[in-house]
Amino acid sequence: MVKLKIKGESKEEKFKRIAEARTNKILEQIAILRNCANTQIYSYNELQINKIFKALDEELRLTKMTFSQRINKKRDIKL
């Protein structure tokens, strides 16, 4: 993986560039996973499907929680 450093790029611009690319890559991989639903080529059972979606749901939940915590981390103190 090549790390691009764009001169003069703000943190927000960097976030948008990287988050967009990573999200699109994840969406492509999910579409590829969907191909495994073809029962003419693959055989699977309910337990296997549940394990896949449980893992995906958990990872998505943790990612959402991480973003939420960082957004809500602002604290004020008044003396």
C-alpha positions in Angstrom: 0.0 0.0 0.0 1.4 3.4 -1.0 0.8 6.2 1.4 0.0 9.4 -0.5 0.9 12.7 1.1 -0.8 15.6 -0.7 1.0 18.8 0.1 -1.3 21.4 1.7 -4.1 18.9 2.2 -6.2 19.6 5.3 -7.2 16.9 7.8 -10.8 17.1 6.5 -9.7 16.7 2.9 -7.5 13.8 3.8 -10.4 12.2 5.7 -12.7 12.6 2.8 -10.2 11.1 0.3 -9.2 8.1 2.5 -12.7 7.4 3.9 -14.3 7.5 0.5 -11.7 5.1 -1.0 -12.0 2.7 2.0 -15.8 2.8 2.0 -16.0 2.1 -1.7 -13.5 -0.8 -1.3 -15.7 -2.3 1.5 -18.9 -1.9 -0.7 -17.1 -3.7 -3.5 -16.1 -6.5 -1.2 -19.7 -6.9 0.1 -21.0 -7.1 -3.5 -18.4 -9.9 -4.1 -19.5 -11.7 -0.9 -23.1 -11.5 -2.2 -22.0 -13.8 -5.1 -21.6 -16.6 -2.5 -25.4 -16.7 -2.2 -25.5 -18.5 -5.5 -26.7 -22.0 -4.5 -25.9 -23.4 -8.0 -22.2 -22.9 -7.1 -22.1 -23.0 -3.3 -23.7 -24.9 -0.5 -24.1 -23.3 3.0 -26.3 -23.5 6.0 -28.1 -21.0 8.2 -25.5 -21.2 11.0 -22.7 -20.2 8.5 -24.8 -17.3 7.2 -25.6 -16.1 10.7 -21.8 -16.2 11.6 -21.0 -14.1 8.6 -23.6 -11.4 9.4 -22.9 -11.5 13.1 -19.3 -10.7 12.4 -20.2 -7.9 9.9 -22.8 -6.4 12.2 -20.3 -6.4 15.1 -17.6 -4.8 13.2 -19.9 -2.1 11.8 -21.3 -1.5 15.4 -17.8 -1.0 16.8 -16.9 1.3 13.9 -20.0 3.4 14.5 -19.3 3.5 18.2 -15.7 4.7 17.6 -16.9 7.5 15.4 -19.6 8.5 17.8 -17.3 8.6 20.8 -14.9 10.8 19.0 -17.6 13.2 17.9 -19.1 13.3 21.4 -15.7 13.6 23.2 -15.9 17.3 23.6 -15.8 18.3 27.3 -16.2 21.6 29.0 -15.0 22.5 32.4 -16.2 25.4 34.4 -14.5 26.5 37.6 
